[in-house]
Amino acid sequence: MVSVRKLIAGNWKMNGLSNQIVEAVTVAEDLARNPPKVRVAICPPTILVHRIAERLARTIVEVGAQDLHGEAAGAFTGDTSGEMLHDAGARVVIIGHSERRSLHYEDDAVVSGKVNAALRAGLEPIICVGERLDHREAGQALEVVSHQLMHSLPMSLDGRAFVVAYEPVWAIGTGLTPTLEEIANMHRAIRDLLVERFSNGAARPILYGGSVKPSNAQDILHTQDVDGALVGGASLLAKDFLPIIRAAE
Ligand code: PEP
């Protein structure tokens, strides 16, 4: 069996002013005292990427972004390219988060284009997929997620470092989570699809995301085929994020 190095990634979403930087620094300092076996990344708002990357340089905590534009440069007012994010110190980037898919109308084709843009810029993409509640209630969760994967993951990913995050839309920020059995079944299906499609598919981390917190992290992170977590709300404070990281070991 291929062993996959776990990743715990924090998604700060549109939260955090300058005084939030100390939370990232506190996480890095704590981990430096007792280095974890897992990879750790923090994805702050774009405006903080550079400042946090400077503060976390030479620590084990990687810095990431939450989105990028598909082009490297050009007349795209308000957008940020992967090249800019890389230049600012980002090394990973979340792509296709359900909030981008729903609030910014990003479909699988847009997500796939952004994955190519991330690879071009030297960023490791964390590609998000997940079903809505009506899909799950209709028994269509596996079908919906498989379709998203097929169309959001370009073949250019073959042999490259990338991460998939399974985030049921109805579990994000709601306090609700699927059962551990439902998580295991979905992760198994995603793993099968990655193995079928990519020569390195067996070694790609599959994260679970959706209301992960210190109280449920241990169970979720030790569920079959769960290789880490994408954490929203509970990544904002070091006191919540650190126990989740420690639970992954
Ligand atoms: C997320 O934003 O990806 C997420 C999983 O959020 P939360 O942990 O707050 O549900």
Residues whose N, C-alpha, C, O or C-beta is under 5 A from the ligand:
A	BS01	PEP	N11 A171 I172 G173 T174 G209 G210 S211 V212 L230 V231 G232 G233 A234
